[in-house]
Each structure stands twice: as C-alpha cells, then as structure tokens.
C-alpha cells in the first residue's frame, strides 16, 4: 500500500457516502455494510500476512475497498462479520493502486490504531416505510418477519441458484414477497438441506423493495444475508409480539416435478391473476394468444451484462462495473431485454422478453445485431421479424 496522497479523517464527524470521500482534510465518518473480508498475503515472501481486506457497501450501492494492516488486525478482527453494518471513523483515505484493484472506486479506506468501528443495529423498516422506499432505489433496508410459504425448484439442492419466492408475514395482516436470486437463493436453500431445525422467524438484510401488481416484493441483492438466531433482539421482539414459537412449521412447495397450472387465458385474465395477492406464490404456466403490434423503445432493447454472473453492469464514469463480482477483469456481453406491445383483440399489454427467448424469435444474438449497424443495430429489423 502506497502512502501517497493520504489524509487522516477525524472520528468526530458527519456521515458521508463513499462517493463523497475526498483527499482533503475533513471531519467525516462512513456507514457501510461489510460484504466480505479476507486475509491478504504476500505470496512472494513466504506467504507473509499483510493485513485484512474488506469490501464495504453503502446505502447508495457504492462499494469501496478498506484495508486493516497486519499490525492492527488483532485489534479489529473480532468485531468483523459479513452482512453487519458498521460505523467507521478515524481512518485514512488514500488513492487505490493501479494494479490489483478490486473495486472501481478511486480511493481506499485504511485503518489506523485510533480508528473507531462500531456495529450498527439492523436498519429495520416496517411495511409503511417499505412502500415509500419501493422503486426509488434509495435505500437497501433490513426486515424481520415470519416465513409462511416457500416456493421454488430444487429446494434441497444448495447448489441451485434458481429464483425462490418466500411469502413473508411482517405483521398480523401484512404479507410481502421475498424474491431470492442467484447465490442468495442457493444460500437460502442451504438452510433446507442442512438438517437443522429452521426457525420460521427470519431477519433479512439489504433488500430492494419493489411494487408489482399492487404487491410489495423485496428483492434480494448480492449483500443479502439471513439471520435465524432467536437471541437476536429484533427476532425475539417480533416472535413475542406475534406469539410465534421459534420452530413453528411453514409450508414448502417444490416445483421441480412440473408446472401446477397451465391453461389458455386472455390478457385481462392474466392481469387479474397477477393482481390477486393470495395467488402470487402459485407456480403457473399460462398460454396467451396475442399479436405483437410493436416494440416499446423508450427503455431500450438491450443491456450489457456481466459474463460472470449475468447481472446488468453499472456505468461509472467511462467504465462498467459489476457490483456483485467486484473484479477488475470483469467483461460484459450485450443481451436482449425487449418490451413488446401485444393485443388479443380486447386488451393491450406490454410483455418483457429476455435474451434466450428473444434470440429464438430473431435468430440472432444481440451482439450480432449491434455489430451489423454501428448505430446500435438495425432499428427496424427485429420489429419487422416479430410482425411476420
């Protein structure tokens, strides 16, 4: 680690976001959730222990690298825990080295003997708060509630990353839906296959609230973690208030065997099904005869995804960044995300078609379509193909 352009930050400060850190003398603190941490070793010098590397995520989804030198590792190691929120003050801000960067952030936080690090309580939000936050992407809150129903394929396969839907009770008459994706879904499945008795009351961190069909969905993020320990105060308080026993059973539906409902419906009937909250967790495969009447262009027709995890890459300056893989060697590939306007003779709706299905319709991958026209592809070609 270079000592060039290092500025000490006082612990007596106001909180700033990671993007608000500057190489000027100031009194600031940061609040971040610890995504993960690992020991840094010098492989060229007998695997010498150099310190602890941390990845921190703030409320604006910005990721920054922090470093605890080996001399101070024992002072801080015992408080570190993945998924925990920390207040950090009294650190140094320095420029990242050009080589071996693990984030796109230009700065690194360096711990000092006087650095203060305090575990925050969970950033819990109630249902009303979540409704206000829905679709704003302004905060990644934590929630506590009771698992009522879990649905998805291969529930006992801890390697499966297929989406899971959890029906989740936050209050006596308040039900929301947890959508668990990718590695987070695999982590949740691991609780099923562990053989341990699973507590029905669960605290979930770092979710992204979205409203869809009049229902509140809490989408998992790469930093989402699950807590079941009955000694955790929010879990204990929720269980007591709701009169829930820690080992209360909940329903599971493994859909690996096949689709439970398959029938021909109109656009109106499809919309009615989506709008009914009590049917949201039912697995269904509908057939809908409709004509494609156009392509909705306002949200574009493609996106650049990470080749490692298939998530959409975020643009930071002139560079693209994957907030999940957090790798300096991340590469992107163009994929389809097309909004199609369809009608069935009575109603009109927008269907979203993703990469595999769109490739089948167009018979060309998105990257090929873009290369054929430097302006972003033949703008009318795929629309013409769909209308035939």
N, C-alpha and C positions, 0 to 999 in steps of 0.2 A: 504494500500500500504506500502510495506516494504521499508526502507531507506538503505538497504544493497546493496553494490556494485553500488552506484550511482555516476555518473561522469557528471559534467557540460560540456556542449558543447557551444563554443563561437558562436555568430551570425556572426562573420566576418570569413567566411569560404567558402570552395568549396562544391558543392553539392555532396552527396553520395547516393547510393541506400540504401534501408532499410537493405538489407543483408550485406551492407558494414559498418554498425554501429558497434562499438566495445566499450568495457568497458575500454577505455584508454582515457587520456586527449588529446583532439584534437580540431581543429577548423573546424567544419563542419556544413552544412545545408542540409536539405532534401526538396524535392519537392514531393508532393503527392496529389492525388485526394481524397476528402472526400466522402467515400461511404455512410456512415450514422453515426448518433450520437444520444445519448440518455442520460437521467439523471440517475445517479447511486444513489440508495437509500439504506439505512441500515434498512431492514425490522425488525431487532431485536431491533431497537432503535427508535420506533415511526416514522418509515419511514423517518428518517433523511436524508436530501440531502447531499451527499458526494462529488459530482462533476459531470463532463460530460465525458462520454466515447466516443471516436472517433475510427473509423476504416478508415485507410488511405491505398490507393493503389498507388504503384509507377510504373514507366514505364516498369519495369521488371515483372509486375504482382505479386509482393510480397505484402502481406498485413501485417500491423502492428497495434497494439493497442496503442492509445495515451490517456492520462488522464489529464483533467483540474480539479484541486482541487476546492472545493466549494468556497474557499476564492478568487479565481481568475476568477470564472465563469462569473461574470458580465462584466469583462474586455474583454472577448473573445467571448461571446455568440452571440453578434450582427453581427459578421462577418461570422459565420458558415453557410454553405449552402451545401446541398447534391449535388454531382456532380461537385463541384468547385475545381479548382487546387489551392493549397496553397504552398507558400514558408515558411518554418518554421525554425527558428534559436533561439539560446539562451535557449535551453531546456536541460533537464537531460535525461540520458539513464540509465535505471535500469533493473534488471532481473525481468521477469514475475513471479508471484506467481504460485506455482504448482497447486493450486486449482482454479477453476472457470476461466480457461484460455479461451479466445475467439478466439485466433489465435494460430498457431504453432510456431510463431516467438518467440525466446527466450528472447527478450527484449521488453521494453515498453518505449515510449516517454512520459515524464512528463513535463507539462508546469510550468513555473516559472513566477514571476511578470515581469521579463525582457525579457520573450520570445517574439520574433517577429513573426507575422503571417501576410502574405500579400497575397491577392487574385491575382492569376496569370490571365493573359488574356488566352483565349481559345487557345489550342495548335492546331491551324488550319493548315491543309495541303491541297495542291492543287492536281490535278489529277496526274501530273508527280511524285510528292512526293509519292503518294499512290501506284503507280505502282512499285516504288523502294522498298517500305516497304512490298509489298504483299508477303505473305507466309514466311516472315522472323521471325514473332512473336517478333520483336524487339521493337515495339512501338505501343501504342494504341492511335491514333490521334483523333482529332475532325474535323468535316467537316460542311460546310454550303452549302445549295443548295435548289432547288425548288422541291417540290413533284409534280410529273407528273401523277403517276398512283399507286394505292394501290390495292393489290390483296390478298385475303385470305378468310377463312371461318369465319362466325360469327363476321363480322366487328363491329357490335354494341354491342357485348357482352364483357364487360370489365373484365369478369372473365375467358375468353378463353385465353389459353396460346399457342394455335396452331401457327405455323410459319406464318409470314406475309412477303410479298415481296413488297418493295417500289421502284418504278422506280424514280430515283433521278437525277435531272439535276444540274451539278456542273459548267457548262459553256454553251455557246451558242450551241455548238455541242458535248458536253461531257455528256454522260449518264452512271451512275453506278447503282448498285442494292444494296439496303439495305435489308439484311436478318435479321428479328427480331424474336427472340426466347423467349420462356418461359415467365417469368414475364415482360420482356421488351415489348414483343408483347402485353401482357394484358394492360400495361401502355399506349401503343400507341392506342389501341382500346378505352381506356377510353376517349381519346380526341374526338373520333367519337360520343360517347354516352353522352357526357357532355351537348350537346345542344348549346355550344358556337360556334361562327363562327371560323373556323380553318384557320389560316394563312398558305398559301402554301409554304412560305419560312421557312425553319426549320434548326436549328443548332443541330447537333447530336454529342454527346461526346463519347469518349472511344470505338471506333470501331476497329475491327481486319480485315485489308484488305487481301483479298484472290483473286487469279486469278483462274478462272474456265471457260473452254470452250472459252478462248480468251476474257472473260468479267471480269470486276472488281466487286467483291462483297465485301461489307462492312458488316461484321457480328457483330451483337450486342454482348456485354459482360454483365456481371452482373452489371457493373458500368455505362452502357449506360444511358444517360439522354437526353430529348428533350427540346428544347427551341424555343418558337414562338414569344416572345416579340419583337415588331418592334422597341423598343428603344435600343435593344442590338446592339452595333456598327457593328459587322460583318453582322448581318441580314440587317441592314439599308444600309450598303455599297453594299451588294450583290443585294438587291432589286433595288437600284438606278442604279447600273451598268447594270443590265439586263432589266430595265424598267418594273418591275413587281409590280402590285398592291397587297397590303397585303392580300386582300381577294379573290384573283384570284382562280377560281374553278379548281379542278383536278378530274380525273376520278377514280371511285372505282368499283371493281368487287368482289362481294361476291360470293364465290364458294360453299356456303353451299348447294345450290339446287342440285349440282351434277357436274360431270365432263363435260367439254365443248368439249373435243376432245378425241375420242377413236378409234384407228384403228391399224391394223397389219402393222408393219414396220420391215425393216431389220436393222441390226446393223449400216450399213452405213447411212441409213435414220435417225436413232435415233441420230447419231453423228452430222449429218447436222442440225437437229433441235436445238440441244444444242448450236451449233456454231453460230447460227443466233441471233444476239443481239436483233433484233426487235421482236423476238418471246419468249424472255426469261421470260416474265411475264405471258405468256399464261398458263392456267391450262390445263394439258394434261395427259391422261392415255393411254399409249401405250402397245400393245401386241407385244412381240418379241419372236418368236420361235428360241431358240438356245440350244445347247447342252453344258452341263457343262463338261469341259475337264480337269479341275484341280483346286486346291486350291492354291492361291498365298500366300506363307507362310512368306515372308520377313517382313511383317508388323504385324505378329502375327494373331491370330484368336479370341482373347478375350480381354476384358479390365475390370478393376474394376470401377464400377460407384457408385455414392453416392445414398444411399437408399432414401434420402430426395428429391433430385432434378434430379437424373439420369445422372448428368454430370460426366465426367471422373475425377477420383481422381488423384491429382498430388502427386508424391513421393517427400518427403522432408526428407532426411536422411533415417532413417528406418521407418518413419511414412508416412501415406497417409493423404492428406489434400484436402478439398473441398473449393475452393476459392469463391464459392457462398454462401454456408450455413455458413461457418466460425464458426463451432461449435466444442467444444472439445469432443462431444459424437458422431461425425459423424461415420457412419458404411458404409461398402462397400459391393457390391454384384457383382459377376462375370457375365458379359453379353457377348453375341456374337458380333463380328464385323469381318465378314469373306469376303475376296476378292476372288471372283470366276472368273476363266478364262473360257469364253464361246465363242462358234463359231457357225455361222449359215450356214456354207458351203462356204462362201465367205470371211467374215471378222471375226476377233477375237477381243474381248474386255474384260475388267475387270468390273464386276458388284460387288458392295458392298452390302452385305446383313446384316441387323442388327438383333437384338435379337429375336423379335417376329416371323419374317419370318424364321429365321434360326432354331428356336425351332420347328416350324411346319415341316421343312424338315428333321431334325434329330430325332424328337420326344423325345429329351432330352434337359433339360436346360443346360447351360454352366457349372454351378457349379457341376452338376452331372457328366459331362464328365471329369472334372478335378479330382474329388474325386475318380473316377474309376481307375485313374492312377496317382500316386504321382508325375510323371514327367511332369504333365501338361495335362493329359488326353490321351486317346488312339489316337495317332497322325494320324492313318490311318482310324479310324472308320468313322468319318464324311465324309472323302473323298470317301470312299467306298460306303457309303449310297447315296451320291449325284450322283454317276455314275450309280446307278441302276435305 
